[in-house]
Amino acid sequence: MVVGLWNRSTGWGREGIEVSSSTKLNKIIIQPLLELDQNRSKLKLYIGHLTALCHDRDPLILRGLTPPASYHLDDDRAAWEKELQKMTQEQLHDELEKGEKESAELQEFANAILQQIADHCPDILEQVVNALEESS
């Protein structure tokens, strides 16, 4: 798309500034990526709290549970955000799919921890529910 420049004496000029529609689309894709990354960070924090509760009470509660690889990744968010600006639409879509997959894995792991807590120590589950209600 070409955006024309306003010229006081002659009106709209023929010369324009090229505004790439792909640039606009990239910005539309980047926002959900940033939100997804923020959600993953919150899930990791939540999982960390659940894990700490279990370790304090009985480390065997978590027996057999292995966190997904994405749980241990600590990316440089600023560098990642900068890199997003340089990505093509296809790369951004791939990044979005990857983020959605990681979020689903983290959510599934958090649910598995909650199930283990419910099975072994329902009183801890009550603490978690109360904490969640207070934070809302």
N, C-alpha and C positions, 0 to 999 in steps of 0.2 A: 504494500500500500504506500502511496506517495502522499505526503502531507505538504500542501503548498504553503508558501510564506506570504504573509500579507505585506504588500508594498503600499505605503501611504499614497503615493502619486498615481500608481497604476492599478491598484487593487491586488488581487491574487497574482502572484508571479508563477511562471512556469517552472522555475527551478524549485526543487523541493527537497525535503529531507526524507530519505528512505527509512521507513519504519518497518522492520521485518515482522511479518505476522508470526513467524516462528519465535521471535523474541517475546512477543506477547504471550504466546502459548506456553513458552518455557516458564514465564513468571507465574502463569496460572497453575502449572504443575509443581513449581517449587514450593509454594505455600503449603499444600497438603503434605509434601515431604518433610517440611520443617515441623508441622504439627504431629506427624507420625513419629518423628524422631523424639519430640518432646514426650509423647505418650510412651515410647519405649523406655525413655529415661525414668519416667514415673513408675513403670512396671518393674524396672530393675530395682528401684528404691524400695518398692512394696515387697518384692521378693526378698530383698536383703533384710527387711524388718521381720518378715515371716520366718526366714531362716534363723535369724538371731533368737527369736522367741523359742523356736524348736531346740536350738542348741542350748539355751539356758535351761530348758525343761528336761529334755531328753534327746540327745543327738540321734538316737536310734529311730526317732520319728521320721527322719529323712532317709532312712536306709532304702536303698534301691532307686532313689531319685537322682538323676543327673541333669544339671541345668543345661540348656541349649548353649551352643558355642557363642551365640550372640550375647549371652548374659555376661560373658567375660570380656567382651570387646569394649575398650575405652577409646573411642575415636576422638580426635581433636575436632570439636564441633565447628570452631571458627574456620579451620582449614577446609573442612567438609563443605560448609556453606559457600565458601569461596569457589571451591571446585564445582559446585552445582551450577554456578553462573556460567561456566565454560562448557557445560555438557550439551549435547544435542538432545532433541526430543526423545529419540530412541534410548539414549543413555539415561535420561531422566525417568522414562517409563520403566526401564530395567531397575533403576534404583528404587522406584516406588514399589515395584513388585517384590524386590528383595526386602524392603522395609516392612511391607505388609506380612510377608512370610515370617520375618523375625518377630514381629509383634504377635502374630498368632502363636508362634512357638513359646514366647515368653508368657503369654496369657495361659496357654495350656499347662506350662510348668507351674505357674502360680496356682492354677486350679488343682493340680496334682498335690501341691503342698497343702492347700486347704483341705483336700480330701483326707490326706494323711493325718492332719491335725484333728479333723472331725472324727476319724476312726480311733485315734489313740488318746487324744486329750481334748475332749469337747469344751473344757473350761477355757483352754487357750483360744479356741474358736470364738467363744463368747467375748473374750478380750479384744480380739481382732474386729469383730462386728461392732463392739462399743467404740473402739478407736475410729473406725470408718464413719460411724454415725456422728461422732464429735467433729470430725474433719469436714463434714459436709456443710 
